[in-house]
Amino acid sequence: MASANGVRAGLLIGVGLLLAAGLSGCIGGPDGGRLRAPEPRAEAAPAEPAASAAAPARIGTGSVKVALVVPLTGPGAAVGTALRNAAELAIEDFQKPDLQILVKDDRGAPDGARDATQAALADGAELVLGPLFAANVQSAALVARAAGKPVIAFSTDASVAARGTYLLSFLPQAEVDRVIDEAVASGRRSFAALIPENSYGNAVEAQFREAVARKGARLVGIERYAPGNPTPAVGRLSGLIIGPGAQADALFLPETRDGLAGVAQALTKAGFAPSRVRPIGTAVWNDPQVFALPALQGGWFAAPGTAGFADFSQRYQARFGAVPPRVATLAYDAVSLMAALSRQYGSQRFADTTLTNPSGFSGIDGTFRFRPEGASDRALAVYEIRSGAPAVVSPAPRVLGPSGT
């Protein structure tokens, strides 16, 4: 394996600042296709033991203090432990940065996140990395905001983003934008959608409507359905997506692996032909069981690239003896970014203008940037399901375009 010197360093796009490992990205999906909902779950890291009481409470010995607030006990403890481990790996790879990570256990609960953030700020933390879950982010952000300190959190719920509270996670909204953009560029102009009645469906429907309108395409129909019961909605939409008279040429299916099995079965039974109307989706499609569904052959989905996570996973396993959950790279990239900004920007290292540099940063999962309102943009690839396997049809760009285009 290559040494940490240079090889593990990426670039601050447009500034030339050494940052985190690799320009390539990851396997895709909020948790490599394993997550079934917008938030990470404890079982996402089955091989990772929960942190023991002996786990170091501080990583690194630098003068710049940053908090890492994650669940080390309670709900999400396995994922939180992996995030802590990834932070340690980042410190080791960065070769003794002037950074000290104060590790705090939020116990997987909002009150724990509040207490952990208060303790970290009392210990001198200038910025908070984490928490993992949306409600915990809200609790931590209240404390940090009152102290004038920024938060870089790992939740995939865009509703908790705000000025000074930035989300580094894989947001489904960015995936929707990317796949719609590529579909329109390929000549698809009329879109329909089957969307589950849940929080994930609510989040992506709003972004889907906005993306289709922004690209000047036509929205011919949307049907919502109770999770696990898509058949009635397929029937209501069938005149628009099935047969030679179909008005749509793309069908948006923002569903998880388990939900897609039922949706695909209902579509096949109704006579849906993916060769005529292209199915499109988000990174939660990134699962071998999804790739095997006949109704999704030829379908497109947006997700990060693949090479970066593969390299990270090998190094993580060699260091900690366990397979990392997909979200572990978030802590690695966050700590690497903090180390780089501390080295380059002095007292302005964590200022809002520094964190929201529109050119962005690069890391294991490719190029990313924080928007001033707290959400993030990511460079994503678009994949096509071909003969039961994903193939890249549009690589992730190395440079992000203007936000919201």
C-alpha positions, 0 to 999 in steps of 0.5 A: 500500500502506498505511503500516506505522503502525498498519495493520500492527499487530495486537493482543495480545488482552485486553491491547491491545498493538501486535503484528503485521500484520492480524487475518486469516490465510493461505492454509492448510496447513503450507505453503499446501498445498504441503508433503507432510510435516509438516516444511517442505522446501527446495523450498517456496521455489523463487524464493528464492535461498540467502543469500549470505555478504554477507547481514546477520548482524544486523537492527536496532540495538536493545538487546534481542537475539534470535537467529534460527536458520535454515538459510541453507546446506544443507537448507532454505536457500531457506526459511531465507532467506525466514524471514530476509527476513520478519524484516527486513520485520517490523523495518522495519514495526514502525518501529525497535523496541528489538530486534536480531535475531542471524541464525545459520545452522544449516546445516540440521543438528542440530549446526549448530543447536547451534553457532548457538544457542551462538554466539547466546547468547554474543552476548547473545541472550535468546531463540531464534527457530527452528530450522525442522526438528524435530531441529534444534529439539531440539539448539537447545533443549538449549543454550537450556534449559541457559542458561535461555532460551526457544525459539520454533521453526517445526517442525510436529512437536509432539513437540519442544514442551516447557516453554520450547520453543514452536512457532509453526508450523501444527500439524496437531493444531489443524486436526484439533480444529477440523474435528471440532468443526465437523463435530459442530456441524453434526450429524455424530456417527459418524466413520470414518477412512482414515489413511496409515502414516507419521509424519503419520498417527500424529500426526493419528490420536491427535488424531482419536481424542481429538477425537471422544471429547471431543465425545461422538461415535462412532468406528465404524472406522479403517483404516491403509494403506501410502502409495500403496496405499489400496485394501485399506483402502478395501475393509475400511472399505467396509461402514461408509462406502458405501451406504445402510447406512453407519454413518459420516456423516463420513470423516477423510482426513488425506492430502497432495495426492499421496496423496489422488489415490489415496485418492479414486480408490479411494473412487470406484471402491468407490462412495463418495458424499461427499453421504452421508458427508462427507469431512473433512481437514486444511490439507494439502488446501488445493491446487487439485488436491485441490479437483478430486477428485470424491470430495472434493466437499462435503468440509471441511478446517480452515486459517487464513484468507486475507487476511493472507498475501495482503497479506504476500506482496505486500509481501514481493515488492515488498521482495525480488522473490520469492514467499515460502513459506507459512511465511515469515509465522512469522518475521514474526509471531515478530519482531513479537511480540518487538518488542511484548513488549519494548516492553510488558513490560520485564524480563519480556518473555520470561518464560514467563508472558508468552509463555503469556498464555492470551488469546493474540496476533494476527498475519498468520495470525490469533490464536494462543497458546502453551500452557505445555507448548509446543504452540500453538493457532490460530484456524482457518477451516473450508472446504468444497470446492464445485464445485472451489473452497474456500468458508468455512463457518465463519470463523476466530474472533478470540478463542480459546476455552479450550484443549482444548475 
